[in-house]
Amino acid sequence: MEGCIISNKSFTWRDLEHLIESPKPLRLSNLSKKAIKKSNQSLLKILRSDRVIYGVNTGFGKLSSVPIESKDLKKLQLNLVRSHAAGTGKPFDSGITRLTMALKILTWSKGYSGVRPKLVTLLLKMINHDILPVIPRQGSVGASGDLAPLSHVACSMIGEGMVYFNNRRISSMTAFKKAKITPIALEAKEGLSLINGTQLSTAIAIKALSEACKVLLTADIISAVSVEASLSTREVFKPAIHRLKKHKGQLVSAKNIYSLLDKSQIVESHKDCNKIQDPYCVRCIPHVHGASWEMFSNSEKIINNEINSVSDNPLIFPNGDVLSSGHFHAEPVAQALDALSIAMSEIGAISERRIHYFMKGADEQLPFFGAVNEGLESGFMLAHVTAASLASENKTLAHPASVDSISTSAGQEDIVSMAPWAGRSCLRIIDNVITILSIELLVASNINYRFHTNLKSGIGLQTLMDLMRQSKVLSKSDRIFSKDIKAVRDLIVTNKVFETVNKQTKISRV
């Protein structure tokens, strides 16, 4: 099984994406090992000099002015991770947990944290044995690091937390015994270094980017099916038109749709109609999808920067300087996720409008609700209601988390990012959008099947119609559509829609 080497190279979210689905072995490069060891030696030297170091021989937060005796330094770190393990709610899924652990190792590998190599080795062993801490999803404001979530990771490393191992939820001590791993006793600064940082927020962001990218690639495909089914024009997607707008995303989306509709008999069948313009939900697809692509690209850059950043505090520099910072503050991550939430919500919003267009018969070109027997049958009336409900949910969920703040830690942490909530709401939005797109594809492909029977779809879409037929989601009468929605959703989530189409017509991204 191919693994990943943690080194001083720059990583992207795609380099770590594989951890979402399955465990892959990680190891440190020799250069990273040296950097970690050197940083730890610097810390030990500083401790021997009796210098005051925040969180090492002082209390935390508002208690930073309280000195800690040398005999209590280990106890200080133990108390820290125990008291801060105050998360609540349903645990994060295994993918986000793996990413969180890997990102923690990545920030340590830069050599500015002062932790022992032994601590890093233990976390590596846990990843490689797929021993995953139980991390409650609520309890972080994304400011002094993801304190509560990361404290649950720390507690598992000292043998006091809960983990998932071999598909069972058990104590970390039990899992360690089974895997022949020894828990660790925390030394100076190690508890603080474990819980300071943006790793949980960034892990959520990586998953959000992964899912959002699938959505964006699929959205152009599904909207092209709707262009066909609604008897709309292909002409508005000509690249020559979109070159006049200086937005790369718009041009990419337009090219995708124009190519997908090449040689479509359905499009050709109404080229001489008297209709002058299609509604915005069709005509402006590139403008909305393109804007979302560009927002995705901007968020991607920010998250990639965060992946390669050091978010510890205080920082141990090679020259012996110990400098405090606010690098644990996840404001960049929060804003990137908020922007992505808005972008994804808009993909769902315009998709729902296209479904609505079908419900009213695409300006009297089709039967209402896509029903073969209007009145006797309701067609996709309630499938649209489902899409509308999800699109409305997204409008609320897309409210930026980063503009909210609440003072904590007796006012010491007086402005916070709320990045974890930004990430969790973003994932909910994306999940809703996938369902909305599933409904759009179900409706549009069924309209092609019901009313454009003898006409072939575009070169890029005919294989998709074949896939829908094979999936048995095409029908000419009312039925229980929830099953069909799930079946189509599975095709999107597993990337079958994209892969099927991409073999015929290459789908581009920004």
Secondary structure, 3 states (H helix, E strand, C coil): CCCEEECCCCCCHHHHHHHHCCCCCEEECHHHHHHHHHHHHHHHHHHHCCCCCCCCCECCHHHCCCECCHHHHHHHHHHHHHHHCCCEEEECCHHHHHHHHHHHHHHHCCCCCCCCHHHHHHHHHHHHCCCEECCEEECCCCCCCCHHHHHHHHHHHCCCCEEEECCEEEEHHHHHHHHCCCCCCCCCCHHHHHHCCCHHHHHHHHHHHHHHHHHHHHHHHHHHHHHHHCCCCCHHHCHHHHCCCCCHHHHHHHHHHHHHCCCCHHHHCCCCCCCCCCCHHHHCHHHHHHHHHHHHHHHHHHHHHHHCCCCCCCEECCCCCEECCCCCCCHHHHHHHHHHHHHHHHHHHHHHHHHHHHHCHHHHCCCHHHCCCECCECCCHHHHHHHHHHHHHHHHHCCCHHHCCCCEHHHCECCCCCHHHHHHHHHHHHHHHHHHHHHHHHHHHHHHHHHCCCCCCCCCCHHHHHHHHHCCCCCCCCCCHHHHHHHHHHHHHCCHHHHHHHCCCCCCCC
